[in-house]
Amino acid sequence: MSKIIDIGKKSIDDYVFDIIVSFQEGIDNVIIKGYGEYISKAVDVYNELYSRLGESIELINIEIGSEKKSGRLKSYIAISIKRKY
Amino acid sequence: MSKIIDIGKKSIDDYVFDIIVSFQEGIDNVIIKGYGEYISKAVDVYNELYSRLGESIELINIEIGSEKKSGRLKSYIAISIKRKY
């Protein structure tokens, strides 16, 4: 099971907490997705998560590109991570 | 030959222009590097470059992490691209 965490206005710690709870609920793969100005925060969330969970998560893939969102092209990042058992 | 383009306050187009000039000067690999708030802009620069040069560039690697900069840990992205001939 996988889940997309869409990064927005909540705090970095809130997203980290959401991801840890998702793992506890049995989600194996999480995609941290940030658009536009939230790309930087998506990387912050990954780094904070890594500093808390370390080797028990694995970075699977990083994708960057642009997508239409609300009618205009926006840059995005999608950071795929996996929980290791 | 490779070159690091450190993303800061200049416009997206300025960085795209710097990279195109670097390729014309014989640089093969460029690393677009952005710290903190400039991570989003680094992705914008890549997307803009891709929309201009398309298939003549290749995305080699994307690295994310955190590094000490000015005495404190900062998130970064390093987007490695290669010119194709």
Backbone of each chain as nested JSON, in Angstrom:
{
  "chains": [
    {"id": "A", "residues": [
      {"number": 1, "name": "MET", "atoms": {"N": [0.828, -1.197, 0.0], "CA": [0.0, 0.0, 0.0], "C": [0.865, 1.25, 0.0]}},
      {"number": 2, "name": "SER", "atoms": {"N": [0.475, 2.226, -0.795], "CA": [1.243, 3.461, -0.797], "C": [0.319, 4.658, -0.614]}},
      {"number": 3, "name": "LYS", "atoms": {"N": [0.917, 5.764, -0.249], "CA": [0.153, 6.957, 0.091], "C": [0.925, 8.192, -0.36]}},
      {"number": 4, "name": "ILE", "atoms": {"N": [0.194, 9.165, -0.908], "CA": [0.831, 10.427, -1.288], "C": [0.6, 11.451, -0.183]}},
      {"number": 5, "name": "ILE", "atoms": {"N": [1.694, 12.05, 0.29], "CA": [1.595, 13.115, 1.284], "C": [1.834, 14.426, 0.531]}},
      {"number": 6, "name": "ASP", "atoms": {"N": [0.777, 15.22, 0.403], "CA": [0.858, 16.466, -0.359], "C": [1.271, 17.594, 0.589]}},
      {"number": 7, "name": "ILE", "atoms": {"N": [2.448, 18.147, 0.341], "CA": [3.001, 19.143, 1.264], "C": [2.366, 20.519, 1.038]}},
      {"number": 8, "name": "GLY", "atoms": {"N": [1.949, 21.129, 2.129], "CA": [1.304, 22.445, 2.078], "C": [1.712, 23.282, 3.273]}},
      {"number": 9, "name": "LYS", "atoms": {"N": [0.719, 23.872, 3.909], "CA": [1.0, 24.863, 4.939], "C": [1.293, 24.307, 6.335]}},
      {"number": 10, "name": "LYS", "atoms": {"N": [1.04, 23.033, 6.57], "CA": [1.29, 22.495, 7.914], "C": [2.792, 22.512, 8.219]}},
      {"number": 11, "name": "SER", "atoms": {"N": [3.148, 22.31, 9.484], "CA": [4.565, 22.338, 9.851], "C": [5.286, 21.083, 9.371]}},
      {"number": 12, "name": "ILE", "atoms": {"N": [6.589, 21.195, 9.255], "CA": [7.416, 20.05, 8.846], "C": [7.154, 18.87, 9.787]}},
      {"number": 13, "name": "ASP", "atoms": {"N": [7.159, 19.151, 11.086], "CA": [6.933, 18.086, 12.066], "C": [5.571, 17.417, 11.905]}},
      {"number": 14, "name": "ASP", "atoms": {"N": [4.545, 18.19, 11.546], "CA": [3.22, 17.602, 11.318], "C": [3.268, 16.561, 10.199]}},
      {"number": 15, "name": "TYR", "atoms": {"N": [3.959, 16.898, 9.121], "CA": [4.052, 15.94, 7.997], "C": [4.859, 14.709, 8.383]}},
      {"number": 16, "name": "VAL", "atoms": {"N": [5.952, 14.945, 9.135], "CA": [6.777, 13.815, 9.586], "C": [5.929, 12.881, 10.447]}},
      {"number": 17, "name": "PHE", "atoms": {"N": [5.136, 13.472, 11.314], "CA": [4.251, 12.702, 12.177], "C": [3.232, 11.91, 11.342]}},
      {"number": 18, "name": "ASP", "atoms": {"N": [2.623, 12.577, 10.338], "CA": [1.671, 11.9, 9.43], "C": [2.31, 10.669, 8.785]}},
      {"number": 19, "name": "ILE", "atoms": {"N": [3.557, 10.815, 8.364], "CA": [4.227, 9.713, 7.658], "C": [4.519, 8.565, 8.624]}},
      {"number": 20, "name": "ILE", "atoms": {"N": [4.993, 8.899, 9.815], "CA": [5.289, 7.85, 10.799], "C": [4.004, 7.082, 11.165]}},
      {"number": 21, "name": "VAL", "atoms": {"N": [2.911, 7.831, 11.325], "CA": [1.626, 7.187, 11.618], "C": [1.196, 6.288, 10.446]}},
      {"number": 22, "name": "SER", "atoms": {"N": [1.398, 6.769, 9.212], "CA": [1.057, 5.953, 8.036], "C": [1.825, 4.64, 8.043]}},
      {"number": 23, "name": "PHE", "atoms": {"N": [3.119, 4.71, 8.357], "CA": [3.925, 3.489, 8.418], "C": [3.371, 2.548, 9.488]}},
      {"number": 24, "name": "GLN", "atoms": {"N": [3.001, 3.135, 10.63], "CA": [2.464, 2.304, 11.711], "C": [1.15, 1.651, 11.325]}},
      {"number": 25, "name": "GLU", "atoms": {"N": [0.411, 2.304, 10.421], "CA": [-0.873, 1.762, 9.972], "C": [-0.715, 0.738, 8.854]}},
      {"number": 26, "name": "GLY", "atoms": {"N": [0.533, 0.464, 8.462], "CA": [0.747, -0.581, 7.475], "C": [1.055, -0.112, 6.062]}},
      {"number": 27, "name": "ILE", "atoms": {"N": [1.147, 1.215, 5.873], "CA": [1.544, 1.745, 4.558], "C": [3.036, 1.444, 4.368]}},
      {"number": 28, "name": "ASP", "atoms": {"N": [3.41, 0.93, 3.192], "CA": [4.819, 0.607, 2.953], "C": [5.566, 1.721, 2.229]}},
      {"number": 29, "name": "ASN", "atoms": {"N": [4.851, 2.349, 1.292], "CA": [5.481, 3.372, 0.454], "C": [4.78, 4.702, 0.627]}},
      {"number": 30, "name": "VAL", "atoms": {"N": [5.581, 5.736, 0.801], "CA": [5.026, 7.071, 0.906], "C": [5.693, 7.945, -0.155]}},
      {"number": 31, "name": "ILE", "atoms": {"N": [4.878, 8.739, -0.84], "CA": [5.414, 9.708, -1.796], "C": [5.191, 11.1, -1.218]}},
      {"number": 32, "name": "ILE", "atoms": {"N": [6.307, 11.781, -0.924], "CA": [6.241, 13.153, -0.406], "C": [6.219, 14.064, -1.626]}},
      {"number": 33, "name": "LYS", "atoms": {"N": [5.093, 14.728, -1.818], "CA": [4.947, 15.533, -3.037], "C": [4.785, 17.009, -2.709]}},
      {"number": 34, "name": "GLY", "atoms": {"N": [5.597, 17.832, -3.345], "CA": [5.511, 19.276, -3.13], "C": [5.487, 20.004, -4.457]}},
      {"number": 35, "name": "TYR", "atoms": {"N": [4.619, 21.015, -4.55], "CA": [4.518, 21.846, -5.753], "C": [5.057, 23.242, -5.457]}},
      {"number": 36, "name": "GLY", "atoms": {"N": [5.679, 23.849, -6.467], "CA": [6.086, 25.261, -6.376], "C": [6.917, 25.537, -5.143]}},
      {"number": 37, "name": "GLU", "atoms": {"N": [6.492, 26.527, -4.382], "CA": [7.234, 26.933, -3.185], "C": [7.355, 25.808, -2.145]}},
      {"number": 38, "name": "TYR", "atoms": {"N": [6.478, 24.8, -2.253], "CA": [6.508, 23.702, -1.268], "C": [7.504, 22.594, -1.607]}},
      {"number": 39, "name": "ILE", "atoms": {"N": [8.213, 22.762, -2.717], "CA": [9.252, 21.79, -3.062], "C": [10.329, 21.78, -1.973]}},
      {"number": 40, "name": "SER", "atoms": {"N": [10.751, 22.978, -1.554], "CA": [11.786, 23.076, -0.511], "C": [11.317, 22.381, 0.764]}},
      {"number": 41, "name": "LYS", "atoms": {"N": [10.058, 22.607, 1.125], "CA": [9.544, 22.01, 2.358], "C": [9.461, 20.486, 2.25]}},
      {"number": 42, "name": "ALA", "atoms": {"N": [9.176, 19.985, 1.045], "CA": [9.138, 18.525, 0.838], "C": [10.519, 17.92, 1.15]}},
      {"number": 43, "name": "VAL", "atoms": {"N": [11.581, 18.6, 0.732], "CA": [12.94, 18.109, 1.018], "C": [13.224, 18.216, 2.526]}},
      {"number": 44, "name": "ASP", "atoms": {"N": [12.772, 19.307, 3.149], "CA": [12.917, 19.447, 4.614], "C": [12.221, 18.285, 5.332]}},
      {"number": 45, "name": "VAL", "atoms": {"N": [11.022, 17.929, 4.866], "CA": [10.273, 16.831, 5.495], "C": [11.063, 15.524, 5.365]}},
      {"number": 46, "name": "TYR", "atoms": {"N": [11.597, 15.281, 4.168], "CA": [12.398, 14.064, 3.978], "C": [13.607, 14.051, 4.938]}},
      {"number": 47, "name": "ASN", "atoms": {"N": [14.32, 15.167, 5.005], "CA": [15.519, 15.219, 5.865], "C": [15.174, 15.018, 7.337]}},
      {"number": 48, "name": "GLU", "atoms": {"N": [14.078, 15.628, 7.76], "CA": [13.649, 15.494, 9.156], "C": [13.237, 14.038, 9.444]}},
      {"number": 49, "name": "LEU", "atoms": {"N": [12.52, 13.452, 8.493], "CA": [12.105, 12.052, 8.639], "C": [13.335, 11.144, 8.712]}},
      {"number": 50, "name": "TYR", "atoms": {"N": [14.303, 11.431, 7.842], "CA": [15.531, 10.615, 7.815], "C": [16.294, 10.772, 9.129]}},
      {"number": 51, "name": "SER", "atoms": {"N": [16.321, 11.983, 9.672], "CA": [17.064, 12.18, 10.922], "C": [16.378, 11.469, 12.092]}},
      {"number": 52, "name": "ARG", "atoms": {"N": [15.063, 11.245, 11.951], "CA": [14.338, 10.536, 13.022], "C": [14.342, 9.029, 12.83]}},
      {"number": 53, "name": "LEU", "atoms": {"N": [14.168, 8.588, 11.591], "CA": [14.026, 7.147, 11.357], "C": [15.29, 6.497, 10.788]}},
      {"number": 54, "name": "GLY", "atoms": {"N": [16.194, 7.311, 10.262], "CA": [17.481, 6.815, 9.766], "C": [17.345, 5.643, 8.829]}},
      {"number": 55, "name": "GLU", "atoms": {"N": [18.072, 4.583, 9.146], "CA": [18.185, 3.437, 8.245], "C": [16.894, 2.632, 8.111]}},
      {"number": 56, "name": "SER", "atoms": {"N": [15.871, 2.956, 8.887], "CA": [14.646, 2.168, 8.725], "C": [13.764, 2.695, 7.583]}},
      {"number": 57, "name": "ILE", "atoms": {"N": [14.211, 3.774, 6.923], "CA": [13.541, 4.141, 5.669], "C": [14.556, 4.081, 4.529]}},
      {"number": 58, "name": "GLU", "atoms": {"N": [14.034, 3.876, 3.332], "CA": [14.897, 3.818, 2.165], "C": [14.362, 4.793, 1.112]}},
      {"number": 59, "name": "LEU", "atoms": {"N": [15.262, 5.585, 0.556], "CA": [14.893, 6.513, -0.509], "C": [14.863, 5.734, -1.82]}},
      {"number": 60, "name": "ILE", "atoms": {"N": [13.677, 5.621, -2.415], "CA": [13.503, 4.802, -3.618], "C": [13.737, 5.603, -4.889]}},
      {"number": 61, "name": "ASN", "atoms": {"N": [13.159, 6.791, -4.939], "CA": [13.227, 7.565, -6.177], "C": [12.925, 9.039, -5.902]}},
      {"number": 62, "name": "ILE", "atoms": {"N": [13.529, 9.899, -6.7], "CA": [13.167, 11.32, -6.661], "C": [12.806, 11.717, -8.083]}},
      {"number": 63, "name": "GLU", "atoms": {"N": [11.615, 12.263, -8.237], "CA": [11.19, 12.713, -9.556], "C": [10.955, 14.216, -9.496]}},
      {"number": 64, "name": "ILE", "atoms": {"N": [11.41, 14.929, -10.53], "CA": [11.067, 16.352, -10.639], "C": [10.45, 16.583, -12.007]}},
      {"number": 65, "name": "GLY", "atoms": {"N": [9.655, 17.635, -12.125], "CA": [9.044, 17.933, -13.407], "C": [8.052, 19.058, -13.237]}},
      {"number": 66, "name": "SER", "atoms": {"N": [7.159, 19.205, -14.218], "CA": [6.099, 20.197, -14.07], "C": [4.774, 19.581, -14.504]}},
      {"number": 67, "name": "GLU", "atoms": {"N": [3.726, 20.021, -13.837], "CA": [2.383, 19.488, -14.042], "C": [1.384, 20.637, -14.015]}},
      {"number": 68, "name": "LYS", "atoms": {"N": [0.288, 20.455, -14.726], "CA": [-0.785, 21.459, -14.633], "C": [-1.475, 21.335, -13.286]}},
      {"number": 69, "name": "LYS", "atoms": {"N": [-1.573, 22.439, -12.592], "CA": [-2.294, 22.466, -11.319], "C": [-3.043, 23.804, -11.266]}},
      {"number": 70, "name": "SER", "atoms": {"N": [-4.325, 23.769, -10.994], "CA": [-5.168, 24.973, -11.015], "C": [-4.969, 25.759, -12.313]}},
      {"number": 71, "name": "GLY", "atoms": {"N": [-4.874, 25.041, -13.418], "CA": [-4.827, 25.697, -14.717], "C": [-3.477, 26.183, -15.209]}},
      {"number": 72, "name": "ARG", "atoms": {"N": [-2.427, 26.095, -14.334], "CA": [-1.122, 26.49, -14.867], "C": [-0.026, 25.506, -14.491]}},
      {"number": 73, "name": "LEU", "atoms": {"N": [1.055, 25.546, -15.276], "CA": [2.156, 24.618, -15.057], "C": [2.887, 24.954, -13.763]}},
      {"number": 74, "name": "LYS", "atoms": {"N": [3.04, 23.935, -12.927], "CA": [3.784, 24.152, -11.685], "C": [4.871, 23.098, -11.566]}},
      {"number": 75, "name": "SER", "atoms": {"N": [6.045, 23.526, -11.096], "CA": [7.122, 22.58, -10.822], "C": [6.741, 21.723, -9.629]}},
      {"number": 76, "name": "TYR", "atoms": {"N": [7.209, 20.48, -9.634], "CA": [6.956, 19.629, -8.472], "C": [8.147, 18.727, -8.2]}},
      {"number": 77, "name": "ILE", "atoms": {"N": [8.151, 18.175, -6.984], "CA": [9.082, 17.096, -6.643], "C": [8.251, 15.98, -6.029]}},
      {"number": 78, "name": "ALA", "atoms": {"N": [8.604, 14.741, -6.329], "CA": [7.946, 13.58, -5.726], "C": [9.049, 12.674, -5.18]}},
      {"number": 79, "name": "ILE", "atoms": {"N": [9.119, 12.594, -3.856], "CA": [10.168, 11.826, -3.179], "C": [9.543, 10.528, -2.669]}},
      {"number": 80, "name": "SER", "atoms": {"N": [9.944, 9.407, -3.264], "CA": [9.353, 8.115, -2.877], "C": [10.217, 7.425, -1.84]}},
      {"number": 81, "name": "ILE", "atoms": {"N": [9.619, 7.095, -0.723], "CA": [10.349, 6.389, 0.322], "C": [9.62, 5.116, 0.712]}},
      {"number": 82, "name": "LYS", "atoms": {"N": [10.397, 4.218, 1.24], "CA": [9.873, 2.908, 1.588], "C": [10.263, 2.615, 3.03]}},
      {"number": 83, "name": "ARG", "atoms": {"N": [9.386, 1.979, 3.725], "CA": [9.715, 1.546, 5.067], "C": [10.434, 0.21, 4.986]}},
      {"number": 84, "name": "LYS", "atoms": {"N": [11.536, 0.079, 5.695], "CA": [12.248, -1.196, 5.729], "C": [11.906, -1.928, 7.025]}},
      {"number": 85, "name": "TYR", "atoms": {"N": [11.81, -3.247, 6.92], "CA": [11.411, -4.003, 8.114], "C": [12.592, -4.672, 8.783]}}
    ]},
    {"id": "B", "residues": [
      {"number": 1, "name": "MET", "atoms": {"N": [34.321, 17.813, -18.279], "CA": [34.335, 18.965, -17.361], "C": [32.954, 19.18, -16.781]}},
      {"number": 2, "name": "SER", "atoms": {"N": [32.888, 19.462, -15.496], "CA": [31.583, 19.727, -14.915], "C": [31.611, 21.032, -14.113]}},
      {"number": 3, "name": "LYS", "atoms": {"N": [30.434, 21.537, -13.855], "CA": [30.316, 22.845, -13.211], "C": [29.11, 22.837, -12.286]}},
      {"number": 4, "name": "ILE", "atoms": {"N": [29.27, 23.452, -11.116], "CA": [28.138, 23.582, -10.186], "C": [27.513, 24.964, -10.359]}},
      {"number": 5, "name": "ILE", "atoms": {"N": [26.218, 24.977, -10.576], "CA": [25.484, 26.245, -10.661], "C": [24.73, 26.386, -9.339]}},
      {"number": 6, "name": "ASP", "atoms": {"N": [25.175, 27.339, -8.533], "CA": [24.587, 27.53, -7.201], "C": [23.419, 28.514, -7.322]}},
      {"number": 7, "name": "ILE", "atoms": {"N": [22.227, 28.039, -7.046], "CA": [21.027, 28.853, -7.253], "C": [20.822, 29.833, -6.093]}},
      {"number": 8, "name": "GLY", "atoms": {"N": [20.588, 31.09, -6.473], "CA": [20.371, 32.133, -5.466], "C": [19.344, 33.128, -5.956]}},
      {"number": 9, "name": "LYS", "atoms": {"N": [19.664, 34.405, -5.857], "CA": [18.66, 35.442, -6.093], "C": [18.427, 35.822, -7.555]}},
      {"number": 10, "name": "LYS", "atoms": {"N": [19.296, 35.378, -8.471], "CA": [19.097, 35.763, -9.878], "C": [17.815, 35.127, -10.428]}},
      {"number": 11, "name": "SER", "atoms": {"N": [17.375, 35.596, -11.581], "CA": [16.14, 35.057, -12.158], "C": [16.362, 33.65, -12.718]}},
      {"number": 12, "name": "ILE", "atoms": {"N": [15.271, 32.919, -12.855], "CA": [15.332, 31.571, -13.428], "C": [15.994, 31.626, -14.806]}},
      {"number": 13, "name": "ASP", "atoms": {"N": [15.56, 32.593, -15.626], "CA": [16.123, 32.712, -16.982], "C": [17.628, 32.986, -16.955]}},
      {"number": 14, "name": "ASP", "atoms": {"N": [18.091, 33.769, -15.993], "CA": [19.532, 34.037, -15.89], "C": [20.308, 32.735, -15.692]}},
      {"number": 15, "name": "TYR", "atoms": {"N": [19.799, 31.864, -14.805], "CA": [20.5, 30.59, -14.558], "C": [20.433, 29.682, -15.783]}},
      {"number": 16, "name": "VAL", "atoms": {"N": [19.27, 29.677, -16.449], "CA": [19.135, 28.868, -17.669], "C": [20.156, 29.344, -18.702]}},
      {"number": 17, "name": "PHE", "atoms": {"N": [20.281, 30.642, -18.821], "CA": [21.239, 31.223, -19.76], "C": [22.667, 30.827, -19.369]}},
      {"number": 18, "name": "ASP", "atoms": {"N": [23.008, 30.928, -18.091], "CA": [24.351, 30.518, -17.605], "C": [24.655, 29.075, -18.009]}},
      {"number": 19, "name": "ILE", "atoms": {"N": [23.661, 28.22, -17.875], "CA": [23.88, 26.794, -18.162], "C": [24.08, 26.573, -19.668]}},
      {"number": 20, "name": "ILE", "atoms": {"N": [23.252, 27.234, -20.469], "CA": [23.386, 27.086, -21.929], "C": [24.762, 27.588, -22.385]}},
      {"number": 21, "name": "VAL", "atoms": {"N": [25.201, 28.701, -21.821], "CA": [26.532, 29.236, -22.151], "C": [27.615, 28.243, -21.716]}},
      {"number": 22, "name": "SER", "atoms": {"N": [27.458, 27.65, -20.532], "CA": [28.438, 26.66, -20.059], "C": [28.543, 25.495, -21.032]}},
      {"number": 23, "name": "PHE", "atoms": {"N": [27.4, 25.013, -21.504], "CA": [27.414, 23.914, -22.473], "C": [28.15, 24.341, -23.749]}},
      {"number": 24, "name": "GLN", "atoms": {"N": [27.89, 25.575, -24.184], "CA": [28.546, 26.063, -25.406], "C": [30.05, 26.194, -25.214]}},
      {"number": 25, "name": "GLU", "atoms": {"N": [30.464, 26.412, -23.967], "CA": [31.901, 26.547, -23.682], "C": [32.579, 25.191, -23.485]}},
      {"number": 26, "name": "GLY", "atoms": {"N": [31.814, 24.109, -23.634], "CA": [32.435, 22.791, -23.569], "C": [32.236, 22.025, -22.269]}},
      {"number": 27, "name": "ILE", "atoms": {"N": [31.463, 22.598, -21.335], "CA": [31.13, 21.884, -20.104], "C": [30.132, 20.762, -20.46]}},
      {"number": 28, "name": "ASP", "atoms": {"N": [30.373, 19.549, -19.966], "CA": [29.471, 18.436, -20.296], "C": [28.418, 18.2, -19.226]}},
      {"number": 29, "name": "ASN", "atoms": {"N": [28.842, 18.388, -17.97], "CA": [27.939, 18.101, -16.851], "C": [27.728, 19.344, -16.004]}},
      {"number": 30, "name": "VAL", "atoms": {"N": [26.489, 19.578, -15.685], "CA": [26.166, 20.71, -14.826], "C": [25.375, 20.183, -13.637]}},
      {"number": 31, "name": "ILE", "atoms": {"N": [25.738, 20.663, -12.45], "CA": [24.969, 20.328, -11.248], "C": [24.246, 21.59, -10.791]}},
      {"number": 32, "name": "ILE", "atoms": {"N": [22.922, 21.527, -10.837], "CA": [22.098, 22.653, -10.374], "C": [21.88, 22.435, -8.888]}},
      {"number": 33, "name": "LYS", "atoms": {"N": [22.459, 23.316, -8.066], "CA": [22.393, 23.097, -6.623], "C": [21.629, 24.223, -5.937]}},
      {"number": 34, "name": "GLY", "atoms": {"N": [20.67, 23.845, -5.124], "CA": [19.896, 24.844, -4.394], "C": [19.791, 24.458, -2.93]}},
      {"number": 35, "name": "TYR", "atoms": {"N": [19.944, 25.456, -2.055], "CA": [19.823, 25.245, -0.605], "C": [18.558, 25.908, -0.09]}},
      {"number": 36, "name": "GLY", "atoms": {"N": [17.947, 25.299, 0.912], "CA": [16.812, 25.915, 1.609], "C": [15.727, 26.375, 0.667]}},
      {"number": 37, "name": "GLU", "atoms": {"N": [15.354, 27.631, 0.799], "CA": [14.273, 28.189, -0.029], "C": [14.577, 28.12, -1.531]}},
      {"number": 38, "name": "TYR", "atoms": {"N": [15.863, 27.97, -1.885], "CA": [16.242, 27.944, -3.305], "C": [16.114, 26.56, -3.953]}},
      {"number": 39, "name": "ILE", "atoms": {"N": [15.687, 25.569, -3.156], "CA": [15.46, 24.236, -3.719], "C": [14.359, 24.307, -4.781]}},
      {"number": 40, "name": "SER", "atoms": {"N": [13.27, 25.003, -4.469], "CA": [12.159, 25.126, -5.419], "C": [12.64, 25.775, -6.717]}},
      {"number": 41, "name": "LYS", "atoms": {"N": [13.462, 26.827, -6.564], "CA": [13.933, 27.524, -7.756], "C": [14.861, 26.639, -8.586]}},
      {"number": 42, "name": "ALA", "atoms": {"N": [15.636, 25.787, -7.926], "CA": [16.522, 24.86, -8.653], "C": [15.692, 23.946, -9.564]}},
      {"number": 43, "name": "VAL", "atoms": {"N": [14.538, 23.483, -9.049], "CA": [13.66, 22.633, -9.862], "C": [13.043, 23.454, -11.004]}},
      {"number": 44, "name": "ASP", "atoms": {"N": [12.666, 24.717, -10.707], "CA": [12.155, 25.6, -11.767], "C": [13.2, 25.769, -12.877]}},
      {"number": 45, "name": "VAL", "atoms": {"N": [14.465, 25.946, -12.491], "CA": [15.538, 26.124, -13.471], "C": [15.661, 24.869, -14.338]}},
      {"number": 46, "name": "TYR", "atoms": {"N": [15.625, 23.716, -13.699], "CA": [15.689, 22.469, -14.477], "C": [14.526, 22.375, -15.469]}},
      {"number": 47, "name": "ASN", "atoms": {"N": [13.307, 22.66, -14.996], "CA": [12.133, 22.551, -15.879], "C": [12.209, 23.529, -17.053]}},
      {"number": 48, "name": "GLU", "atoms": {"N": [12.666, 24.738, -16.751], "CA": [12.781, 25.748, -17.802], "C": [13.853, 25.34, -18.816]}},
      {"number": 49, "name": "LEU", "atoms": {"N": [14.957, 24.812, -18.302], "CA": [16.038, 24.341, -19.182], "C": [15.538, 23.197, -20.058]}},
      {"number": 50, "name": "TYR", "atoms": {"N": [14.79, 22.292, -19.435], "CA": [14.265, 21.146, -20.182], "C": [13.274, 21.605, -21.253]}},
      {"number": 51, "name": "SER", "atoms": {"N": [12.461, 22.613, -20.934], "CA": [11.487, 23.078, -21.918], "C": [12.188, 23.775, -23.089]}},
      {"number": 52, "name": "ARG", "atoms": {"N": [13.395, 24.295, -22.849], "CA": [14.145, 24.952, -23.928], "C": [15.016, 23.98, -24.708]}},
      {"number": 53, "name": "LEU", "atoms": {"N": [15.666, 23.062, -23.993], "CA": [16.634, 22.188, -24.672], "C": [16.105, 20.779, -24.913]}},
      {"number": 54, "name": "GLY", "atoms": {"N": [15.043, 20.416, -24.204], "CA": [14.395, 19.127, -24.434], "C": [15.358, 17.958, -24.411]}},
      {"number": 55, "name": "GLU", "atoms": {"N": [15.279, 17.166, -25.453], "CA": [16.008, 15.904, -25.49], "C": [17.527, 16.076, -25.584]}},
      {"number": 56, "name": "SER", "atoms": {"N": [18.012, 17.293, -25.761], "CA": [19.467, 17.432, -25.856], "C": [20.132, 17.504, -24.468]}},
      {"number": 57, "name": "ILE", "atoms": {"N": [19.326, 17.465, -23.411], "CA": [19.921, 17.267, -22.077], "C": [19.38, 15.967, -21.47]}},
      {"number": 58, "name": "GLU", "atoms": {"N": [20.177, 15.424, -20.582], "CA": [19.772, 14.191, -19.912], "C": [19.875, 14.397, -18.396]}},
      {"number": 59, "name": "LEU", "atoms": {"N": [18.827, 13.988, -17.687], "CA": [18.849, 14.071, -16.228], "C": [19.592, 12.838, -15.704]}},
      {"number": 60, "name": "ILE", "atoms": {"N": [20.732, 13.076, -15.067], "CA": [21.582, 11.974, -14.627], "C": [21.226, 11.502, -13.219]}},
      {"number": 61, "name": "ASN", "atoms": {"N": [21.03, 12.472, -12.327], "CA": [20.825, 12.122, -10.922], "C": [20.195, 13.283, -10.169]}},
      {"number": 62, "name": "ILE", "atoms": {"N": [19.398, 12.938, -9.169], "CA": [18.899, 13.959, -8.248], "C": [19.278, 13.518, -6.845]}},
      {"number": 63, "name": "GLU", "atoms": {"N": [19.972, 14.376, -6.142], "CA": [20.353, 14.06, -4.757], "C": [19.687, 15.073, -3.843]}},
      {"number": 64, "name": "ILE", "atoms": {"N": [19.16, 14.591, -2.71], "CA": [18.672, 15.518, -1.686], "C": [19.329, 15.148, -0.371]}},
      {"number": 65, "name": "GLY", "atoms": {"N": [19.422, 16.104, 0.531], "CA": [20.028, 15.826, 1.822], "C": [20.17, 17.121, 2.597]}},
      {"number": 66, "name": "SER", "atoms": {"N": [21.007, 17.089, 3.626], "CA": [21.277, 18.323, 4.356], "C": [22.775, 18.459, 4.594]}},
      {"number": 67, "name": "GLU", "atoms": {"N": [23.23, 19.683, 4.578], "CA": [24.651, 20.0, 4.701], "C": [24.81, 21.207, 5.602]}},
      {"number": 68, "name": "LYS", "atoms": {"N": [25.954, 21.281, 6.287], "CA": [26.239, 22.499, 7.064], "C": [26.565, 23.642, 6.112]}},
      {"number": 69, "name": "LYS", "atoms": {"N": [25.883, 24.742, 6.275], "CA": [26.179, 25.938, 5.484], "C": [26.027, 27.136, 6.417]}},
      {"number": 70, "name": "SER", "atoms": {"N": [27.037, 27.977, 6.477], "CA": [27.055, 29.112, 7.419], "C": [26.728, 28.645, 8.834]}},
      {"number": 71, "name": "GLY", "atoms": {"N": [27.289, 27.505, 9.22], "CA": [27.17, 27.047, 10.599], "C": [25.909, 26.279, 10.968]}},
      {"number": 72, "name": "ARG", "atoms": {"N": [24.952, 26.179, 10.035], "CA": [23.786, 25.368, 10.393], "C": [23.363, 24.44, 9.253]}},
      {"number": 73, "name": "LEU", "atoms": {"N": [22.637, 23.393, 9.638], "CA": [22.208, 22.397, 8.669], "C": [21.152, 22.98, 7.734]}},
      {"number": 74, "name": "LYS", "atoms": {"N": [21.405, 22.839, 6.45], "CA": [20.423, 23.307, 5.468], "C": [20.096, 22.181, 4.498]}},
      {"number": 75, "name": "SER", "atoms": {"N": [18.832, 22.069, 4.154], "CA": [18.428, 21.103, 3.134], "C": [18.958, 21.561, 1.78]}},
      {"number": 76, "name": "TYR", "atoms": {"N": [19.26, 20.606, 0.922], "CA": [19.688, 20.974, -0.44], "C": [19.158, 19.968, -1.454]}},
      {"number": 77, "name": "ILE", "atoms": {"N": [19.206, 20.403, -2.704], "CA": [18.984, 19.491, -3.827], "C": [20.136, 19.687, -4.799]}},
      {"number": 78, "name": "ALA", "atoms": {"N": [20.597, 18.624, -5.401], "CA": [21.637, 18.696, -6.43], "C": [21.135, 17.91, -7.635]}},
      {"number": 79, "name": "ILE", "atoms": {"N": [20.837, 18.634, -8.711], "CA": [20.271, 18.032, -9.925], "C": [21.382, 17.962, -10.976]}},
      {"number": 80, "name": "SER", "atoms": {"N": [21.823, 16.74, -11.296], "CA": [22.921, 16.584, -12.252], "C": [22.382, 16.347, -13.651]}},
      {"number": 81, "name": "ILE", "atoms": {"N": [22.82, 17.187, -14.562], "CA": [22.392, 17.02, -15.95], "C": [23.602, 16.949, -16.865]}},
      {"number": 82, "name": "LYS", "atoms": {"N": [23.366, 16.346, -17.998], "CA": [24.438, 16.119, -18.949], "C": [23.975, 16.596, -20.305]}},
      {"number": 83, "name": "ARG", "atoms": {"N": [24.885, 17.157, -21.035], "CA": [24.576, 17.554, -22.397], "C": [24.751, 16.35, -23.304]}},
      {"number": 84, "name": "LYS", "atoms": {"N": [23.788, 16.123, -24.162], "CA": [23.915, 15.029, -25.118], "C": [24.328, 15.589, -26.471]}},
      {"number": 85, "name": "TYR", "atoms": {"N": [25.155, 14.843, -27.172], "CA": [25.635, 15.35, -28.478], "C": [24.896, 14.708, -29.63]}}
    ]}
  ]
}
